[in-house]
Amino acid sequence: MRVEIVENALTIVLLGAQALAFAVWTLRMFRCLFRMRRHAVAMSGQAVPGMRATFAALRAFLRNTEFTNDRNALLRSTGLLLLLILLFTFTRS
């Protein structure tokens, strides 16, 4: 009985941590997407950039030092989210 209570509490804590990590990841991802869009608009000079400007903005996001902080933050939050998912999977087995 006591082991079930501890397992249930661990499940609740891990699910809550996953929800929080997903919320952080979502905010970071949208920030990156909006920055890439702003970069594409600035490069193309049009309010709705085409595919060429969009892919150029993606390339710039992946390579330019201007986006280093965003890339690193997104990578860290993705790693945390994957770690929590993996941890939850192993605790349920």
Sequence and secondary structure as in RCSB ss.txt:
>XXXX:A:sequence
MRVEIVENALTIVLLGAQALAFAVWTLRMFRCLFRMRRHAVAMSGQAVPGMRATFAALRAFLRNTEFTNDRNALL
RSTGLLLLLILLFTFTRS
>XXXX:A:secstr
 HHHHHHHHHHHHHHHHHHHHHHHHHHHHHHHHHHHHHHHHHHH SSS  HHHHHHHHHHHHH GGGHHHHHHHH
HHHHHHHHHHHHHHHHH 
